[in-house]
C-alpha cells in the first residue's frame, strides 16, 4: 500500500508543470508535422581523408558536388549555417591507377530530418600515381639581351639544383626549374638578381627552394 502511495505521489507531483510540458511538446510536434516538405540543391565542398603519403592525384580535381536534399522547409532554410552538409571521401584503400568512389549516404553527412536524394556526380573517378622526387638544375631566362651591345657571358645560380616532387610520370618530364625573366638590357658588367623559380607542369612542385640568386656577367657582342 505504501508503494502505491509513493508511485501516485510521483505521478501527481507538479502535475500542472507536467501537463504544460506535454501540451508544449504536442504543439511543437504539430508544427513540425504540419510543415511542408521541400527539396533543394546545394553545392558542397568535397573533402578527402587518409590519402596514402606515397600517392599523388593526377586526374582533374573535383572541388565540390551538388546534393539534392529533401526535408521540412524549416530545416532546409538553415542550410549553409550550423547544419552545412559534409561530403568526405575515404581514400585509405587507394593505389596506383584509377579508382571509383560512390557519393552517397556512406560519406554524406546531413542534419537530422534532412534526407539525401542524390549527389551530382554520383561517383567520383580518381587516377593516382606514385609520388617521385628528383633533383633538377636551375635555368636562368633573360630579356633584353644585346639591346645595348652586350650579351650574356657567364651565368651562375645559387642554388644550382633544386628538388621537385609530384606524380612519377610528370616529374620524369621536367628537365629544369626556370627563373622569372631577368632584364639585362641595361647591364654592362656583373650583376646579381634575386628571382623566383617555377616549373611549367602544374602537378609538379618545388620541394626545398622557390628562389635563386643569379649572377650575370655581360660581354660585348662581336
Backbone bond lengths (Angstrom), bond angles and torsions (degrees), N, CA, C in turn:
res aa  C-N    CA-C-N  psi(-1)  N-CA   C-N-CA  omega(-1)  CA-C   N-CA-C  phi
1 X - - - 1.467 - - 1.528 110.16 -
2 X 1.332 113.97 -41.40 1.465 118.35 178.69 1.526 111.16 -61.98
3 X 1.346 116.27 -39.51 1.469 120.53 179.62 1.513 111.23 -63.12
4 X 1.364 115.77 -38.20 1.467 119.35 -179.83 1.523 110.27 -65.88
5 X 1.333 116.17 -42.73 1.468 119.20 178.34 1.522 111.59 -63.09
6 X 1.341 115.54 -38.69 1.485 118.82 179.92 1.516 111.33 -65.11
7 X 1.376 116.78 -42.17 1.467 120.76 178.17 1.513 110.60 -64.12
8 X 1.352 117.00 -40.63 1.460 120.23 -179.95 1.516 111.14 -64.76
9 X 1.347 116.48 -36.36 1.468 118.96 179.55 1.527 110.97 -65.59
10 X 1.341 116.32 -35.21 1.466 119.19 177.35 1.513 111.13 -66.39
11 X 1.319 116.43 -40.67 1.468 120.27 -177.16 1.518 111.07 -66.94
12 X 1.346 116.67 -42.79 1.458 119.37 -172.49 1.537 113.82 -94.60
13 X 1.331 117.10 -3.08 1.468 119.21 176.96 1.514 109.95 -68.10
14 X 1.310 116.67 134.60 1.471 121.86 -179.12 1.521 110.74 50.36
15 X 1.324 116.93 42.08 1.463 120.95 -175.83 1.520 111.76 -60.17
16 X 1.320 116.90 -36.27 1.465 119.76 -178.88 1.522 111.51 -61.98
17 X 1.345 115.25 -45.74 1.465 118.56 179.90 1.525 111.30 -65.45
18 X 1.305 117.07 -37.84 1.472 120.25 179.43 1.529 111.09 -64.79
19 X 1.331 115.87 -42.31 1.467 118.82 178.47 1.520 110.96 -65.78
20 X 1.349 116.75 -37.68 1.454 120.20 178.87 1.534 111.04 -65.19
21 X 1.339 116.72 -41.56 1.467 120.51 178.83 1.521 110.65 -64.53
22 X 1.343 116.00 -39.90 1.462 119.46 178.83 1.519 110.93 -64.44
23 X 1.318 115.65 -41.70 1.466 119.00 179.36 1.524 110.90 -63.86
24 X 1.338 117.35 -40.92 1.464 120.32 178.67 1.521 111.14 -63.42
25 X 1.336 116.61 -41.01 1.460 120.16 178.95 1.519 110.97 -62.56
26 X 1.350 115.74 -40.28 1.471 119.67 179.19 1.528 110.33 -65.05
27 X 1.337 117.26 -40.40 1.470 120.44 179.71 1.524 110.31 -64.53
28 X 1.349 117.05 -44.90 1.474 120.26 179.31 1.512 110.25 -61.96
29 X 1.321 117.35 -43.88 1.472 120.44 178.94 1.518 110.37 -60.64
30 X 1.316 116.56 -41.76 1.464 120.04 -178.74 1.521 110.89 -64.81
31 X 1.339 116.34 -38.90 1.462 119.31 179.02 1.517 111.10 -65.61
32 X 1.336 116.15 -43.75 1.469 119.66 -179.72 1.511 110.89 -67.54
33 X 1.346 116.09 -44.27 1.463 119.69 -178.66 1.519 111.41 -64.10
34 X 1.335 115.91 -31.08 1.457 118.54 -179.26 1.509 114.42 -86.81
35 X 1.345 117.05 -1.53 1.456 120.88 -178.66 1.523 110.09 -74.15
36 X 1.305 119.21 133.20 1.474 119.85 -179.35 1.528 111.29 -66.37
37 X 1.340 115.99 143.45 1.466 121.40 176.57 1.523 108.54 -90.06
38 X 1.329 115.59 129.89 1.452 121.77 -177.26 1.518 110.01 -124.36
39 X 1.323 116.19 167.87 1.464 123.05 174.41 1.519 109.06 -123.21
40 X 1.311 116.27 151.98 1.458 120.63 177.60 1.519 109.56 -151.82
41 X 1.323 115.87 159.91 1.461 122.68 173.72 1.526 107.79 -111.90
42 X 1.316 115.73 136.59 1.459 119.79 178.07 1.517 109.68 -141.53
43 X 1.336 116.50 139.08 1.465 122.14 177.73 1.527 108.46 -87.26
44 X 1.321 115.61 131.13 1.462 121.69 -176.58 1.523 109.01 -126.25
45 X 1.317 116.61 136.87 1.458 121.41 178.05 1.525 110.45 -65.86
46 X 1.321 115.67 134.20 1.455 121.75 179.41 1.523 109.57 -89.10
47 X 1.319 116.56 130.39 1.458 121.61 -179.54 1.527 109.61 -119.91
48 X 1.339 115.20 148.68 1.458 121.77 179.04 1.521 109.20 -115.57
49 X 1.332 115.80 153.06 1.464 120.13 172.81 1.525 109.62 -143.69
50 X 1.332 114.68 155.44 1.465 122.99 174.95 1.525 113.62 61.02
51 X 1.334 118.00 34.26 1.460 120.10 174.43 1.525 108.31 -71.93
52 X 1.339 118.96 123.51 1.470 120.66 179.96 1.530 111.66 -55.21
53 X 1.332 115.96 140.47 1.459 120.82 -174.22 1.522 113.00 -66.04
54 X 1.339 118.19 -22.47 1.468 119.94 -177.40 1.518 112.48 -92.12
55 X 1.341 118.01 9.25 1.466 121.23 -178.35 1.517 111.10 -115.78
56 X 1.342 114.60 151.12 1.468 122.64 174.52 1.533 108.30 -127.22
57 X 1.331 115.70 142.10 1.471 120.59 174.21 1.519 108.19 -83.77
58 X 1.352 117.27 125.33 1.458 120.96 -178.62 1.525 112.58 -112.40
59 X 1.321 118.46 -12.57 1.469 120.12 175.91 1.519 109.16 -77.37
60 X 1.333 115.69 164.70 1.464 119.85 178.51 1.528 109.35 -59.82
61 X 1.321 118.23 125.84 1.470 119.80 -176.62 1.520 111.91 -68.48
62 X 1.331 115.21 140.29 1.462 121.80 174.98 1.524 107.21 -101.30
63 X 1.322 115.99 115.73 1.464 120.16 -174.08 1.524 112.98 -88.24
64 X 1.343 117.71 -26.30 1.463 119.45 -176.36 1.524 110.30 -153.59
65 X 1.325 115.09 161.46 1.457 122.07 173.43 1.521 108.10 -128.37
66 X 1.328 116.22 159.64 1.458 121.82 177.48 1.523 108.19 -104.39
67 X 1.328 117.00 127.24 1.457 122.40 179.83 1.526 109.84 -107.62
68 X 1.336 115.99 132.90 1.463 120.28 168.96 1.520 107.09 -94.92
69 X 1.332 115.56 119.39 1.461 121.86 -175.58 1.516 110.25 -118.69
70 X 1.322 115.43 151.83 1.464 120.39 179.50 1.524 108.56 -136.92
71 X 1.329 115.38 140.92 1.453 120.07 179.04 1.510 111.66 171.79
72 X 1.335 117.79 -178.34 1.467 121.47 179.12 1.529 110.40 -59.16
73 X 1.314 115.66 144.75 1.471 120.23 -176.09 1.522 112.00 -58.90
74 X 1.337 117.46 -35.44 1.457 119.83 179.73 1.508 112.55 -64.60
75 X 1.333 116.53 -38.57 1.462 120.29 178.52 1.521 111.07 -70.99
76 X 1.318 117.14 -41.72 1.463 120.25 -179.45 1.524 111.42 -65.48
77 X 1.319 117.04 -30.21 1.465 119.08 -178.19 1.524 111.62 -68.59
78 X 1.333 117.49 -17.11 1.457 120.14 179.60 1.507 114.59 -88.80
79 X 1.346 117.55 0.08 1.464 120.35 179.96 1.525 109.71 -60.24
80 X 1.332 115.67 139.61 1.457 120.33 179.65 1.513 112.47 98.06
81 X 1.340 117.11 -6.93 1.467 118.74 177.60 1.520 108.78 -111.28
82 X 1.322 117.34 -115.36 1.459 119.46 -175.17 1.529 113.24 -85.65
83 X 1.309 118.72 -1.69 1.466 120.62 178.34 1.522 110.10 -120.71
84 X 1.312 116.23 34.80 1.449 121.35 178.98 1.526 110.16 -61.11
85 X 1.338 119.21 127.61 1.465 119.97 177.96 1.526 111.04 -62.80
86 X 1.330 115.92 155.28 1.452 122.16 178.56 1.520 109.62 -128.28
87 X 1.337 115.12 142.09 1.464 121.55 174.82 1.522 107.00 -127.04
88 X 1.331 116.94 113.92 1.458 122.19 -177.71 1.520 108.59 -125.96
89 X 1.333 116.64 122.11 1.466 122.17 -178.62 1.526 108.66 -102.83
90 X 1.325 115.85 125.61 1.465 122.09 179.52 1.529 108.59 -88.65
91 X 1.344 116.97 117.41 1.462 122.30 -177.23 1.530 112.33 -108.56
92 X 1.318 117.05 22.27 1.462 120.51 -176.72 1.522 112.43 -63.86
93 X 1.324 118.74 -24.88 1.469 121.26 -178.28 1.527 112.74 -94.36
94 X 1.328 118.26 7.20 1.471 121.31 -175.57 1.530 111.10 -70.05
95 X 1.332 114.83 152.54 1.451 122.92 174.17 1.511 108.53 -147.07
96 X 1.323 119.10 176.14 1.462 120.92 179.27 1.534 111.34 -56.53
97 X 1.333 115.94 139.63 1.462 121.03 -178.17 1.517 111.08 113.77
98 X 1.319 115.96 -165.44 1.462 121.82 -175.71 1.520 109.99 -101.94
99 X 1.331 115.45 137.03 1.460 121.33 -179.89 1.527 109.01 -132.87
100 X 1.337 115.20 147.34 1.463 121.61 179.93 1.521 109.55 -114.05
101 X 1.327 116.07 132.91 1.460 122.06 179.10 1.522 108.73 -122.31
102 X 1.335 116.42 125.56 1.466 120.74 177.86 1.527 109.36 -76.59
103 X 1.331 116.13 141.69 1.457 122.19 174.67 1.526 106.86 -105.49
104 X 1.318 116.12 109.00 1.469 119.95 -176.50 1.509 111.31 -159.90
105 X 1.335 115.47 -156.82 1.470 119.65 -174.48 1.527 112.32 -63.14
106 X 1.341 117.21 -23.50 1.447 119.72 -178.93 1.514 114.28 -69.40
107 X 1.328 118.12 -25.46 1.470 120.04 -178.98 1.527 113.33 -131.10
108 X 1.327 117.12 11.68 1.468 121.29 175.67 1.529 108.29 -111.78
109 X 1.308 116.52 124.31 1.462 121.83 -179.81 1.518 109.44 -109.34
110 X 1.336 115.84 120.90 1.469 120.88 178.17 1.522 108.71 -125.47
111 X 1.325 116.04 164.10 1.460 121.33 -178.74 1.519 110.59 -71.03
112 X 1.312 114.85 157.62 1.463 120.54 177.83 1.527 109.92 -60.11
113 X 1.317 115.63 137.10 1.452 121.28 -179.47 1.518 113.57 94.26
114 X 1.347 117.25 -13.08 1.466 121.73 178.70 1.521 108.66 -107.43
115 X 1.327 116.13 137.12 1.466 121.38 -178.82 1.523 110.10 -114.31
116 X 1.311 114.65 141.85 1.464 120.42 173.72 1.520 108.92 -84.13
117 X 1.326 116.75 123.03 1.457 121.61 176.60 1.527 110.30 -88.56
118 X 1.339 116.62 -49.17 1.463 121.16 178.51 1.520 109.15 -165.94
119 X 1.331 113.66 163.56 1.462 120.94 174.77 1.515 108.52 -118.36
120 X 1.329 116.35 143.50 1.463 122.37 178.31 1.522 107.81 -124.29
121 X 1.345 118.21 110.39 1.463 128.22 0.55 1.526 110.86 -75.78
122 X 1.338 115.07 160.18 1.463 119.98 -179.75 1.521 111.97 -83.73
123 X 1.325 117.08 -19.86 1.460 121.65 177.19 1.524 109.59 -130.93
124 X 1.304 114.90 149.24 1.455 122.42 177.53 1.524 107.96 -116.31
125 X 1.344 116.76 119.35 1.457 121.39 179.06 1.528 108.23 -104.35
126 X 1.324 115.51 124.09 1.459 121.49 -174.13 1.526 108.50 -128.82
127 X 1.326 115.91 134.60 1.466 121.23 177.40 1.522 108.67 -108.49
128 X 1.324 115.20 130.90 1.463 122.20 -176.87 1.527 110.53 -116.01
129 X 1.332 114.78 149.32 1.458 121.62 169.80 1.526 108.28 -133.16
130 X 1.330 115.29 155.20 1.451 119.43 174.19 1.528 110.21 -65.33
131 X 1.330 116.06 145.01 1.460 121.09 177.94 1.531 109.68 -79.34
132 X 1.327 114.97 144.21 1.461 120.64 176.61 1.515 109.56 -136.70
133 X 1.334 116.42 144.59 1.472 122.38 171.94 1.521 108.58 -115.51
134 X 1.327 114.90 150.14 1.461 119.58 -176.68 1.527 108.95 -157.38
135 X 1.345 115.94 150.64 1.462 121.51 176.83 1.519 109.59 -98.22
136 X 1.345 116.35 132.09 1.457 121.62 -179.99 1.525 109.13 -130.88
137 X 1.327 116.54 163.80 1.466 121.11 -179.01 1.530 110.79 -85.23
138 X 1.333 114.29 161.80 1.472 121.49 175.75 1.530 107.74 -97.13
139 X 1.321 115.31 129.13 1.472 121.23 -179.55 1.530 109.20 -116.46
140 X 1.340 115.82 121.83 1.466 120.64 -179.70 1.527 110.18 -86.45
141 X 1.332 115.57 142.03 1.471 121.97 176.47 1.523 108.80 -115.06
142 X 1.338 115.24 144.14 1.462 120.32 -175.14 1.525 110.47 -127.70
143 X 1.345 114.01 153.61 1.465 121.94 174.75 1.523 108.11 -133.47
144 X 1.324 116.32 146.93 1.462 121.04 177.29 1.508 114.66 80.89
145 X 1.316 118.39 12.57 1.463 120.68 -178.59 1.530 110.22 -66.19
146 X 1.340 116.27 132.88 1.463 121.33 177.16 1.513 114.89 87.85
147 X 1.315 118.97 -6.94 1.461 120.17 -177.07 1.528 112.95 -69.80
148 X 1.320 116.79 -25.63 1.468 119.62 179.89 1.528 111.83 -111.53
149 X 1.330 115.76 19.57 1.462 120.22 179.83 1.514 114.34 85.02
150 X 1.330 117.35 4.86 1.455 121.43 178.43 1.534 109.51 -117.16
151 X 1.319 114.97 152.73 1.446 121.12 176.02 1.530 109.15 -130.95
152 X 1.306 116.06 164.27 1.462 120.93 -178.03 1.523 109.38 -69.15
153 X 1.327 114.89 128.85 1.463 120.52 177.13 1.516 110.98 -100.32
154 X 1.330 116.57 -82.95 1.461 120.88 179.79 1.524 109.78 -104.56
155 X 1.336 114.26 144.53 1.465 121.43 179.30 1.524 108.67 -135.95
156 X 1.316 116.59 133.43 1.467 120.80 172.20 1.522 108.79 -137.48
157 X 1.316 115.13 147.54 1.469 121.07 -179.12 1.518 109.70 -125.61
158 X 1.315 115.81 142.36 1.458 122.20 176.38 1.532 108.19 -128.73
159 X 1.332 118.00 110.06 1.458 128.18 4.26 1.532 111.89 -77.22
160 X 1.312 115.89 158.36 1.464 120.41 176.47 1.524 111.60 -81.72
161 X 1.341 116.39 -26.32 1.467 121.52 -179.42 1.526 109.57 -134.12
162 X 1.323 115.26 151.72 1.466 121.48 176.59 1.521 108.49 -138.01
163 X 1.328 114.68 161.38 1.462 119.45 178.05 1.521 109.87 -100.22
164 X 1.327 114.27 144.76 1.458 121.15 176.88 1.528 108.53 -125.55
165 X 1.335 115.60 160.93 1.463 121.32 178.65 1.517 108.22 -144.48
166 X 1.333 115.41 153.97 1.457 120.77 178.95 1.516 110.39 161.53
167 X 1.335 117.22 -169.78 1.459 120.56 176.48 1.529 110.80 -59.03
168 X 1.315 116.47 141.75 1.460 121.41 -171.44 1.520 113.32 -54.84
169 X 1.325 118.46 -47.48 1.460 120.20 -176.57 1.524 111.86 -67.85
170 X 1.317 117.55 -32.03 1.463 121.29 -179.94 1.527 110.71 -74.27
171 X 1.327 116.40 -42.29 1.463 120.10 178.77 1.523 110.40 -61.25
172 X 1.318 117.32 -36.49 1.469 120.92 -178.07 1.521 112.17 -64.21
173 X 1.334 117.21 -24.27 1.470 120.14 -176.25 1.523 113.60 -90.39
174 X 1.317 118.20 -8.63 1.469 121.57 -178.40 1.523 109.01 -89.82
175 X 1.328 116.32 122.48 1.471 120.38 -177.01 1.520 112.98 -99.30
176 X 1.331 118.76 -26.08 1.456 120.05 -177.00 1.523 110.53 -157.59
177 X 1.329 114.81 157.79 1.461 121.85 170.69 1.524 107.25 -94.28
178 X 1.303 117.84 130.50 1.460 122.64 -171.18 1.523 109.98 -103.79
179 X 1.323 115.67 142.11 1.471 120.07 175.96 1.520 110.16 -86.99
180 X 1.330 115.15 159.04 1.466 118.76 166.17 1.525 108.39 -60.50
181 X 1.325 117.15 154.75 1.463 120.13 -178.15 1.531 111.60 -62.04
182 X 1.328 115.30 136.57 1.455 122.81 178.45 1.529 108.26 -106.49
183 X 1.310 117.04 121.79 1.467 121.68 -178.67 1.531 109.44 -83.21
184 X 1.327 116.07 113.52 1.479 120.78 179.99 1.530 111.33 -111.97
185 X 1.314 117.82 18.07 1.465 120.82 -175.35 1.530 112.53 -65.37
186 X 1.344 117.69 -22.82 1.471 120.34 -179.45 1.524 112.63 -116.62
187 X 1.312 117.37 15.61 1.460 121.45 -177.63 1.532 109.42 -98.20
188 X 1.352 116.15 130.72 1.469 119.78 178.97 1.531 112.07 -122.06
189 X 1.323 117.81 -14.20 1.463 120.01 -179.58 1.515 110.41 -119.17
190 X 1.326 115.58 -130.01 1.470 121.81 178.78 1.516 108.56 -114.21
191 X 1.316 115.27 131.82 1.469 120.84 -178.44 1.521 109.79 -138.91
192 X 1.323 114.69 156.43 1.457 121.35 175.43 1.529 110.09 -114.24
193 X 1.325 114.59 145.39 1.461 120.55 -179.61 1.529 108.40 -135.18
194 X 1.330 115.61 135.10 1.468 121.52 174.55 1.530 106.89 -100.56
195 X 1.326 115.73 115.51 1.465 120.43 -171.89 1.522 110.41 -130.68
196 X 1.315 114.82 158.86 1.464 121.19 175.93 1.520 110.36 -85.43
197 X 1.320 115.03 155.17 1.462 122.12 177.72 1.518 110.02 -112.51
198 X 1.322 115.90 153.96 1.458 120.14 174.17 1.516 109.59 -154.45
199 X 1.337 115.29 161.91 1.463 121.69 170.76 1.520 106.88 -119.07
200 X 1.313 116.24 147.65 1.466 119.98 -170.65 1.527 113.16 -78.51
201 X 1.320 118.00 -19.13 1.466 120.43 178.98 1.530 108.62 -85.10
202 X 1.335 118.96 119.92 1.468 120.74 -176.86 1.526 113.89 -67.07
203 X 1.332 118.21 -17.23 1.459 120.34 179.85 1.520 112.59 -89.51
204 X 1.336 116.60 -3.37 1.467 121.49 179.37 1.523 108.16 -109.08
205 X 1.320 116.39 138.87 1.468 120.56 -176.52 1.527 110.35 -128.86
206 X 1.318 114.98 153.44 1.457 121.94 174.31 1.522 108.75 -77.99
207 X 1.327 116.60 138.03 1.457 120.98 -174.95 1.516 112.22 -97.62
208 X 1.336 117.62 -51.19 1.458 119.93 -168.76 1.526 115.16 -109.94
209 X 1.309 119.00 -16.81 1.473 120.34 -178.76 1.518 108.94 -150.88
210 X 1.314 115.50 139.06 1.469 120.70 176.90 1.521 111.60 -120.21
211 X 1.354 117.36 1.05 1.459 122.23 179.16 1.524 109.02 -135.55
212 X 1.326 115.53 161.37 1.467 121.43 176.55 1.516 109.07 -147.12
213 X 1.323 115.13 154.06 1.457 121.79 172.21 1.520 107.74 -104.47
214 X 1.329 116.95 118.67 1.459 122.01 -176.91 1.527 108.75 -108.41
215 X 1.331 116.44 125.61 1.466 122.62 176.34 1.523 108.30 -103.76
216 X 1.340 115.57 124.95 1.473 121.80 -175.40 1.527 109.76 -121.64
217 X 1.306 116.15 127.46 1.471 121.74 173.55 1.528 109.02 -112.30
218 X 1.327 116.11 122.79 1.457 121.21 -176.88 1.540 110.10 -92.49
219 X 1.333 116.72 155.48 1.461 122.66 175.18 1.516 108.67 -138.81
220 X 1.336 116.11 155.52 1.460 120.65 179.97 1.515 110.66 -68.82
221 X 1.318 114.12 141.66 1.466 118.06 176.66 1.498 110.51 -73.68
222 X 1.312 117.31 143.29 1.466 121.80 178.32 1.521 110.05 -84.20
